[in-house]
Structures are given as structure tokens and as C-alpha cells.
């Protein structure tokens, strides 16, 4: 082999080497690009679920009904409830039990026909501070005597328990009217509830309650054991009789509610 042939062979070998290197580099570039793409894809796939989760949680929160946050006023404690709890906490068991009773004046004092609230009433009430007293016709002589007796009873109660007392009466109108039946009081008897029921006028029941509530409040009473809510299903029932608004439950209920509202508007608790 002469010199020219050797030179041509070296050139050929060099070209082959260059091609091999180029191919090798191309392969390496492709491998690196594939690796980069694969890693990037993996990282994106790993990140996207978290993003999807966040979006899902956000969408879920938006879809859930929003609970209204209580206002500052609603969060404030009830001052009356706190006051009541403090009062009850300071009571003896005997006083708590006594507050559950409403009794007559003769049951309280041991005397019949009580017409005043004086030393005897104070002494017996201090030992038995009941929650209320009901007054009968014999306890009620005239407006001045009644106002003084009830005012004194309230004073005795507040001094003993720190609480007002329920001062009660049966003032239904008609056949049961402890005050209106006594001419000394000079008040109007609203008549029987049966008469009002016969009219079918619910306003009539309100008017009756307003009349009674007005003079009861003026005298010092705060509870009236009225109106009668019985439905007269037995016409031979002489105990209820004309004290009931009638035999129609719907009408009776409307009349009762109307009278109760009137008593409340006048400052008297109806029962």
C-alpha cells in the first residue's frame, strides 16, 4: 500500500469516526430530552391532584350552605335568666317549694275573711313565702281597701324574697265575678262568656278582657284565673254552663285567645 492509499484510508476512517460520534451525540440528546420530558410529566401529574383537591375542597365549601354566624347581640347572655339563676341559687329548698304554691289568705294566716296584709300576714309569709295568693269575695270590700291590701302584700313579698308575688282573683264575668258582683267597686260586669260566644264576635271577647284587665290592674291584681277554655259538649253541665263561650271548639279557641290577649295588653296574666 503506497502513501496515497494510506492517506485515503485515514480520511475514510476519520469520517466513520465522526459519523459515529454524531450518532452517539444524537442518541444522548434524545435520551436526555426524553428523561427531562418524563420527569416533567411526572412532576406535573404529582402536582395536579393536589391542585384538583384544593379546587374540589373549595368547590365543596362553596356548595355547602353557609351557616349564619350569630350576631353579637344573640351571643349576649339573657340578663333575666342570669338574675333568675342567682335568685334561685340563694333560696333554701323550703323557699323553692313554697314558691310553687298559690294559696288563699286563710290558708296563709289561719284566719277567715282576711281584709288586710299586716303583721300576721308578714309573720306567716316569712315562714311560708308562697308564690301567689288568691283572693275571694270576702277579702274584697272596696277599691281603697283592696289596693292597700294588695300593695302591702307586694311589699311583704319583696322584703322576704326579693321577688314580686302573684296576686290572683277569679274574675270571669257573669256568674263568677268577685269584683264586678260587688257594687262597692262600681265596675261594669261584662256578662257571661256564653252571651259573647252567641254573637260569634271575637272582638267582643277582647273587649271583655280589656274591661276586666283595666280594673284588675288598677286594684293591684296581676293574675286572673280566666277565661274558661272549656268547650261545652254537655248542655247539662251546670258547673261550666254559661261560663263557656260555647260548643264549637274553633270558635271557643278564638274567643279564649282574644280575651287572653286583652288581659295581657292590660298588664294581667290570664290562665
C-alpha atoms as a printed R data frame, in Angstrom:
    type eleno elety resid chain resno        x      y       z
1   ATOM     1    CA   UNK     A     1    0.000  0.000   0.000
2   ATOM     2    CA   UNK     A     2    1.506  3.277  -1.091
3   ATOM     3    CA   UNK     A     3    1.348  6.551   0.684
4   ATOM     4    CA   UNK     A     4   -1.695  7.840  -1.219
5   ATOM     5    CA   UNK     A     5   -3.744  4.809  -0.351
6   ATOM     6    CA   UNK     A     6   -2.851  5.134   3.317
7   ATOM     7    CA   UNK     A     7   -3.934  8.785   3.299
8   ATOM     8    CA   UNK     A     8   -7.294  7.968   1.715
9   ATOM     9    CA   UNK     A     9   -7.831  5.192   4.241
10  ATOM    10    CA   UNK     A    10   -7.139  7.547   7.161
11  ATOM    11    CA   UNK     A    11   -9.647 10.055   5.768
12  ATOM    12    CA   UNK     A    12  -12.239  7.324   5.432
13  ATOM    13    CA   UNK     A    13  -11.667  6.128   8.989
14  ATOM    14    CA   UNK     A    14  -11.903  9.704  10.223
15  ATOM    15    CA   UNK     A    15  -15.248 10.218   8.503
16  ATOM    16    CA   UNK     A    16  -16.556  6.999  10.021
17  ATOM    17    CA   UNK     A    17  -15.446  8.130  13.484
18  ATOM    18    CA   UNK     A    18  -17.104 11.475  13.008
19  ATOM    19    CA   UNK     A    19  -20.381  9.803  11.968
20  ATOM    20    CA   UNK     A    20  -20.242  7.502  14.995
21  ATOM    21    CA   UNK     A    21  -19.674 10.434  17.336
22  ATOM    22    CA   UNK     A    22  -22.504 12.412  15.758
23  ATOM    23    CA   UNK     A    23  -24.884  9.436  16.031
24  ATOM    24    CA   UNK     A    24  -23.817  8.903  19.619
25  ATOM    25    CA   UNK     A    25  -24.417 12.552  20.446
26  ATOM    26    CA   UNK     A    26  -27.837 12.482  18.767
27  ATOM    27    CA   UNK     A    27  -28.789  9.405  20.779
28  ATOM    28    CA   UNK     A    28  -27.629 11.056  24.009
29  ATOM    29    CA   UNK     A    29  -29.602 14.204  23.204
30  ATOM    30    CA   UNK     A    30  -32.725 12.177  22.549
31  ATOM    31    CA   UNK     A    31  -32.261 10.208  25.795
32  ATOM    32    CA   UNK     A    32  -31.719 13.360  27.821
33  ATOM    33    CA   UNK     A    33  -34.731 15.059  26.213
34  ATOM    34    CA   UNK     A    34  -36.873 12.007  26.931
35  ATOM    35    CA   UNK     A    35  -35.702 11.915  30.516
36  ATOM    36    CA   UNK     A    36  -36.420 15.600  31.019
37  ATOM    37    CA   UNK     A    37  -39.875 15.231  29.476
38  ATOM    38    CA   UNK     A    38  -40.651 12.196  31.636
39  ATOM    39    CA   UNK     A    39  -39.558 13.878  34.863
40  ATOM    40    CA   UNK     A    40  -41.535 16.997  33.985
41  ATOM    41    CA   UNK     A    41  -44.614 14.938  33.220
42  ATOM    42    CA   UNK     A    42  -44.240 13.054  36.491
43  ATOM    43    CA   UNK     A    43  -43.904 16.266  38.463
44  ATOM    44    CA   UNK     A    44  -46.966 17.763  36.779
45  ATOM    45    CA   UNK     A    45  -49.022 14.641  37.414
46  ATOM    46    CA   UNK     A    46  -47.948 14.649  41.044
47  ATOM    47    CA   UNK     A    47  -48.866 18.315  41.467
48  ATOM    48    CA   UNK     A    48  -52.162 18.371  39.606
49  ATOM    49    CA   UNK     A    49  -54.072 16.101  42.024
50  ATOM    50    CA   UNK     A    50  -53.161 18.429  44.877
51  ATOM    51    CA   UNK     A    51  -54.397 21.347  42.858
52  ATOM    52    CA   UNK     A    52  -57.506 19.395  41.932
53  ATOM    53    CA   UNK     A    53  -58.032 18.538  45.583
54  ATOM    54    CA   UNK     A    54  -57.737 22.163  46.571
55  ATOM    55    CA   UNK     A    55  -60.200 23.128  43.861
56  ATOM    56    CA   UNK     A    56  -62.551 20.336  44.920
57  ATOM    57    CA   UNK     A    57  -62.378 21.415  48.547
58  ATOM    58    CA   UNK     A    58  -63.010 24.999  47.525
59  ATOM    59    CA   UNK     A    59  -65.956 23.970  45.364
60  ATOM    60    CA   UNK     A    60  -67.300 21.817  48.201
61  ATOM    61    CA   UNK     A    61  -67.038 24.687  50.648
62  ATOM    62    CA   UNK     A    62  -68.820 26.950  48.200
63  ATOM    63    CA   UNK     A    63  -71.525 24.328  47.648
64  ATOM    64    CA   UNK     A    64  -72.163 23.796  51.357
65  ATOM    65    CA   UNK     A    65  -74.833 26.019  52.909
66  ATOM    66    CA   UNK     A    66  -73.265 28.874  54.786
67  ATOM    67    CA   UNK     A    67  -74.164 28.810  58.466
68  ATOM    68    CA   UNK     A    68  -75.182 32.242  59.636
69  ATOM    69    CA   UNK     A    69  -72.849 33.430  62.302
70  ATOM    70    CA   UNK     A    70  -74.647 34.505  65.451
71  ATOM    71    CA   UNK     A    71  -74.727 38.210  65.909
72  ATOM    72    CA   UNK     A    72  -73.067 39.851  68.848
73  ATOM    73    CA   UNK     A    73  -76.476 40.575  70.326
74  ATOM    74    CA   UNK     A    74  -77.539 36.901  70.048
75  ATOM    75    CA   UNK     A    75  -74.392 35.789  71.855
76  ATOM    76    CA   UNK     A    76  -75.046 38.012  74.819
77  ATOM    77    CA   UNK     A    77  -76.400 36.175  77.878
78  ATOM    78    CA   UNK     A    78  -80.003 36.732  78.904
79  ATOM    79    CA   UNK     A    79  -79.809 39.129  81.881
80  ATOM    80    CA   UNK     A    80  -83.158 37.889  83.222
81  ATOM    81    CA   UNK     A    81  -82.019 34.263  83.086
82  ATOM    82    CA   UNK     A    82  -78.853 35.141  84.974
83  ATOM    83    CA   UNK     A    83  -80.817 37.117  87.528
84  ATOM    84    CA   UNK     A    84  -83.295 34.268  87.989
85  ATOM    85    CA   UNK     A    85  -80.464 31.762  88.427
86  ATOM    86    CA   UNK     A    86  -78.870 33.950  91.088
87  ATOM    87    CA   UNK     A    87  -82.152 34.314  92.945
88  ATOM    88    CA   UNK     A    88  -82.866 30.582  92.889
89  ATOM    89    CA   UNK     A    89  -79.311 29.777  93.957
90  ATOM    90    CA   UNK     A    90  -79.842 31.874  97.081
91  ATOM    91    CA   UNK     A    91  -83.066 30.092  98.084
92  ATOM    92    CA   UNK     A    92  -83.460 27.294 100.558
93  ATOM    93    CA   UNK     A    93  -85.213 24.133  99.464
94  ATOM    94    CA   UNK     A    94  -88.240 25.143 101.548
95  ATOM    95    CA   UNK     A    95  -88.453 28.527  99.825
96  ATOM    96    CA   UNK     A    96  -88.209 26.936  96.383
97  ATOM    97    CA   UNK     A    97  -91.087 24.614  97.213
98  ATOM    98    CA   UNK     A    98  -93.182 27.423  98.699
99  ATOM    99    CA   UNK     A    99  -92.788 29.473  95.523
100 ATOM   100    CA   UNK     A   100  -94.620 26.736  93.608
101 ATOM   101    CA   UNK     A   101  -97.889 27.275  95.515
102 ATOM   102    CA   UNK     A   102 -100.807 29.679  95.189
103 ATOM   103    CA   UNK     A   103 -102.987 29.604  98.321
104 ATOM   104    CA   UNK     A   104 -105.831 31.537  99.936
105 ATOM   105    CA   UNK     A   105 -105.374 34.140 102.657
106 ATOM   106    CA   UNK     A   106 -106.957 31.929 105.301
107 ATOM   107    CA   UNK     A   107 -104.568 29.094 104.360
108 ATOM   108    CA   UNK     A   108 -101.685 31.506 104.796
109 ATOM   109    CA   UNK     A   109 -102.741 33.185 108.043
110 ATOM   110    CA   UNK     A   110 -105.144 30.725 109.642
111 ATOM   111    CA   UNK     A   111 -107.825 33.429 109.795
112 ATOM   112    CA   UNK     A   112 -111.050 33.670 107.797
113 ATOM   113    CA   UNK     A   113 -112.243 36.762 105.937
114 ATOM   114    CA   UNK     A   114 -108.816 38.427 105.818
115 ATOM   115    CA   UNK     A   115 -109.123 42.015 104.523
116 ATOM   116    CA   UNK     A   116 -105.636 43.368 105.239
117 ATOM   117    CA   UNK     A   117 -101.985 42.422 104.919
118 ATOM   118    CA   UNK     A   118 -100.468 43.376 108.260
119 ATOM   119    CA   UNK     A   119  -98.243 41.887 110.941
120 ATOM   120    CA   UNK     A   120  -99.929 38.474 110.975
121 ATOM   121    CA   UNK     A   121  -99.632 38.151 107.207
122 ATOM   122    CA   UNK     A   122  -95.998 39.246 107.337
123 ATOM   123    CA   UNK     A   123  -95.141 36.754 110.093
124 ATOM   124    CA   UNK     A   124  -96.782 33.783 108.389
125 ATOM   125    CA   UNK     A   125  -95.482 34.713 104.953
126 ATOM   126    CA   UNK     A   126  -91.929 34.933 106.259
127 ATOM   127    CA   UNK     A   127  -92.182 31.282 107.272
128 ATOM   128    CA   UNK     A   128  -94.040 30.211 104.099
129 ATOM   129    CA   UNK     A   129  -93.120 32.538 101.207
130 ATOM   130    CA   UNK     A   130  -95.575 31.165  98.645
131 ATOM   131    CA   UNK     A   131  -95.524 32.220  95.022
132 ATOM   132    CA   UNK     A   132  -99.056 33.572  94.966
133 ATOM   133    CA   UNK     A   133 -102.262 34.313  96.860
134 ATOM   134    CA   UNK     A   134 -105.789 34.093  95.508
135 ATOM   135    CA   UNK     A   135 -108.410 36.470  96.911
136 ATOM   136    CA   UNK     A   136 -112.101 35.627  97.297
137 ATOM   137    CA   UNK     A   137 -115.159 37.863  97.536
138 ATOM   138    CA   UNK     A   138 -114.940 38.039 101.328
139 ATOM   139    CA   UNK     A   139 -111.440 39.506 101.094
140 ATOM   140    CA   UNK     A   140 -112.525 42.355  98.820
141 ATOM   141    CA   UNK     A   141 -114.590 45.159 100.385
142 ATOM   142    CA   UNK     A   142 -113.977 48.229  98.228
143 ATOM   143    CA   UNK     A   143 -111.322 49.735  95.936
144 ATOM   144    CA   UNK     A   144 -109.349 51.561  98.660
145 ATOM   145    CA   UNK     A   145 -109.167 48.546 100.987
146 ATOM   146    CA   UNK     A   146 -108.237 46.209  98.120
147 ATOM   147    CA   UNK     A   147 -105.486 48.453  96.756
148 ATOM   148    CA   UNK     A   148 -103.927 48.861 100.198
149 ATOM   149    CA   UNK     A   149 -104.075 45.142 100.983
150 ATOM   150    CA   UNK     A   150 -102.509 44.126  97.672
151 ATOM   151    CA   UNK     A   151  -99.841 46.835  97.817
152 ATOM   152    CA   UNK     A   152  -98.847 45.758 101.321
153 ATOM   153    CA   UNK     A   153  -98.713 42.126 100.221
154 ATOM   154    CA   UNK     A   154  -96.339 43.026  97.404
155 ATOM   155    CA   UNK     A   155  -94.109 44.869  99.869
156 ATOM   156    CA   UNK     A   156  -94.067 41.895 102.260
157 ATOM   157    CA   UNK     A   157  -93.137 39.553  99.423
158 ATOM   158    CA   UNK     A   158  -90.328 41.724  98.099
159 ATOM   159    CA   UNK     A   159  -88.868 42.209 101.575
160 ATOM   160    CA   UNK     A   160  -88.896 38.455 102.222
161 ATOM   161    CA   UNK     A   161  -87.869 37.005  98.850
162 ATOM   162    CA   UNK     A   162  -86.784 39.948  96.725
163 ATOM   163    CA   UNK     A   163  -89.495 38.901  94.257
164 ATOM   164    CA   UNK     A   164  -92.978 40.136  93.378
165 ATOM   165    CA   UNK     A   165  -95.860 37.843  94.255
166 ATOM   166    CA   UNK     A   166  -98.758 36.666  92.098
167 ATOM   167    CA   UNK     A   167 -101.919 38.395  93.344
168 ATOM   168    CA   UNK     A   168 -104.774 36.395  91.869
169 ATOM   169    CA   UNK     A   169 -108.553 36.510  91.552
170 ATOM   170    CA   UNK     A   170 -111.367 34.675  89.774
171 ATOM   171    CA   UNK     A   171 -112.840 37.361  87.563
172 ATOM   172    CA   UNK     A   172 -114.517 35.664  84.619
173 ATOM   173    CA   UNK     A   173 -117.564 37.876  84.242
174 ATOM   174    CA   UNK     A   174 -121.148 36.733  84.611
175 ATOM   175    CA   UNK     A   175 -121.687 34.226  87.410
176 ATOM   176    CA   UNK     A   176 -118.028 34.289  88.540
177 ATOM   177    CA   UNK     A   177 -117.040 37.902  89.196
178 ATOM   178    CA   UNK     A   178 -115.533 38.566  92.623
179 ATOM   179    CA   UNK     A   179 -115.256 42.281  91.957
180 ATOM   180    CA   UNK     A   180 -117.888 43.178  89.374
181 ATOM   181    CA   UNK     A   181 -120.551 41.481  91.546
182 ATOM   182    CA   UNK     A   182 -119.731 43.914  94.377
183 ATOM   183    CA   UNK     A   183 -121.419 47.270  93.754
184 ATOM   184    CA   UNK     A   184 -118.856 48.975  96.006
185 ATOM   185    CA   UNK     A   185 -116.305 48.729  93.188
186 ATOM   186    CA   UNK     A   186 -118.552 50.434  90.654
187 ATOM   187    CA   UNK     A   187 -117.249 48.479  87.668
188 ATOM   188    CA   UNK     A   188 -119.123 47.036  84.713
189 ATOM   189    CA   UNK     A   189 -119.923 43.326  84.656
190 ATOM   190    CA   UNK     A   190 -119.051 42.158  81.160
191 ATOM   191    CA   UNK     A   191 -121.653 39.388  81.402
192 ATOM   192    CA   UNK     A   192 -121.315 35.684  80.754
193 ATOM   193    CA   UNK     A   193 -118.966 34.273  78.156
194 ATOM   194    CA   UNK     A   194 -121.865 32.308  76.687
195 ATOM   195    CA   UNK     A   195 -123.543 35.577  75.698
196 ATOM   196    CA   UNK     A   196 -120.367 36.741  73.959
197 ATOM   197    CA   UNK     A   197 -119.970 33.362  72.268
198 ATOM   198    CA   UNK     A   198 -123.503 33.549  70.876
199 ATOM   199    CA   UNK     A   199 -122.592 36.714  68.975
200 ATOM   200    CA   UNK     A   200 -119.692 34.992  67.217
201 ATOM   201    CA   UNK     A   201 -117.788 38.271  67.518
202 ATOM   202    CA   UNK     A   202 -114.196 37.618  68.595
203 ATOM   203    CA   UNK     A   203 -113.723 41.341  69.220
204 ATOM   204    CA   UNK     A   204 -116.390 41.036  71.918
205 ATOM   205    CA   UNK     A   205 -114.152 38.618  73.819
206 ATOM   206    CA   UNK     A   206 -111.254 41.056  73.521
207 ATOM   207    CA   UNK     A   207 -113.402 43.917  74.788
208 ATOM   208    CA   UNK     A   208 -114.491 41.879  77.815
209 ATOM   209    CA   UNK     A   209 -110.886 41.039  78.648
210 ATOM   210    CA   UNK     A   210 -109.853 44.667  78.233
211 ATOM   211    CA   UNK     A   211 -112.562 45.884  80.630
212 ATOM   212    CA   UNK     A   212 -111.678 43.333  83.305
213 ATOM   213    CA   UNK     A   213 -107.939 43.745  82.822
214 ATOM   214    CA   UNK     A   214 -108.211 47.506  83.254
215 ATOM   215    CA   UNK     A   215 -109.901 47.478  86.651
216 ATOM   216    CA   UNK     A   216 -107.877 44.486  87.893
217 ATOM   217    CA   UNK     A   217 -104.612 46.278  87.145
218 ATOM   218    CA   UNK     A   218 -105.934 49.428  88.804
219 ATOM   219    CA   UNK     A   219 -106.616 47.477  92.012
220 ATOM   220    CA   UNK     A   220 -103.238 45.745  92.021
221 ATOM   221    CA   UNK     A   221 -104.034 42.261  90.721
222 ATOM   222    CA   UNK     A   222 -101.644 40.696  88.209
223 ATOM   223    CA   UNK     A   223 -103.269 37.272  87.616
224 ATOM   224    CA   UNK     A   224 -106.833 36.454  86.584
225 ATOM   225    CA   UNK     A   225 -107.996 32.831  86.568
226 ATOM   226    CA   UNK     A   226 -109.899 33.403  83.339
227 ATOM   227    CA   UNK     A   227 -111.062 32.851  80.686
228 ATOM   228    CA   UNK     A   228 -112.755 29.449  80.852
229 ATOM   229    CA   UNK     A   229 -111.405 27.461  77.901
230 ATOM   230    CA   UNK     A   230 -113.832 24.547  78.270
231 ATOM   231    CA   UNK     A   231 -115.893 23.553  75.262
232 ATOM   232    CA   UNK     A   232 -119.462 22.930  76.420
233 ATOM   233    CA   UNK     A   233 -120.059 19.469  74.952
234 ATOM   234    CA   UNK     A   234 -122.659 18.571  77.601
235 ATOM   235    CA   UNK     A   235 -125.529 21.062  77.871
236 ATOM   236    CA   UNK     A   236 -126.472 19.549  81.248
237 ATOM   237    CA   UNK     A   237 -123.106 20.516  82.723
238 ATOM   238    CA   UNK     A   238 -124.114 23.058  85.363
239 ATOM   239    CA   UNK     A   239 -120.559 23.550  86.628
240 ATOM   240    CA   UNK     A   240 -119.369 25.093  83.359
241 ATOM   241    CA   UNK     A   241 -122.681 26.231  81.943
242 ATOM   242    CA   UNK     A   242 -122.643 29.802  80.663
243 ATOM   243    CA   UNK     A   243 -119.023 30.243  81.745
244 ATOM   244    CA   UNK     A   244 -118.001 28.662  78.423
245 ATOM   245    CA   UNK     A   245 -118.008 30.521  75.119
246 ATOM   246    CA   UNK     A   246 -119.916 27.641  73.547
247 ATOM   247    CA   UNK     A   247 -119.837 24.187  71.984
248 ATOM   248    CA   UNK     A   248 -117.811 24.926  68.833
249 ATOM   249    CA   UNK     A   249 -114.121 24.202  69.528
250 ATOM   250    CA   UNK     A   250 -112.883 26.529  66.784
251 ATOM   251    CA   UNK     A   251 -114.975 29.439  67.979
252 ATOM   252    CA   UNK     A   252 -114.141 28.827  71.652
253 ATOM   253    CA   UNK     A   253 -110.404 28.756  70.924
254 ATOM   254    CA   UNK     A   254 -110.584 32.056  69.039
255 ATOM   255    CA   UNK     A   255 -112.561 33.703  71.833
256 ATOM   256    CA   UNK     A   256 -110.165 32.440  74.502
257 ATOM   257    CA   UNK     A   257 -107.088 33.651  72.645
258 ATOM   258    CA   UNK     A   258 -108.674 37.058  72.084
259 ATOM   259    CA   UNK     A   259 -109.555 37.539  75.746
260 ATOM   260    CA   UNK     A   260 -106.117 36.379  76.871
261 ATOM   261    CA   UNK     A   261 -104.524 38.920  74.563
262 ATOM   262    CA   UNK     A   262 -106.669 41.689  76.031
263 ATOM   263    CA   UNK     A   263 -105.781 40.750  79.604
264 ATOM   264    CA   UNK     A   264 -102.099 40.700  78.671
265 ATOM   265    CA   UNK     A   265 -102.381 44.085  76.980
266 ATOM   266    CA   UNK     A   266 -103.798 45.462  80.241
267 ATOM   267    CA   UNK     A   267 -100.947 44.010  82.308
268 ATOM   268    CA   UNK     A   268 -102.695 40.926  83.702
269 ATOM   269    CA   UNK     A   269 -101.705 37.278  83.260
270 ATOM   270    CA   UNK     A   270 -104.686 35.224  82.073
271 ATOM   271    CA   UNK     A   271 -104.809 31.493  82.685
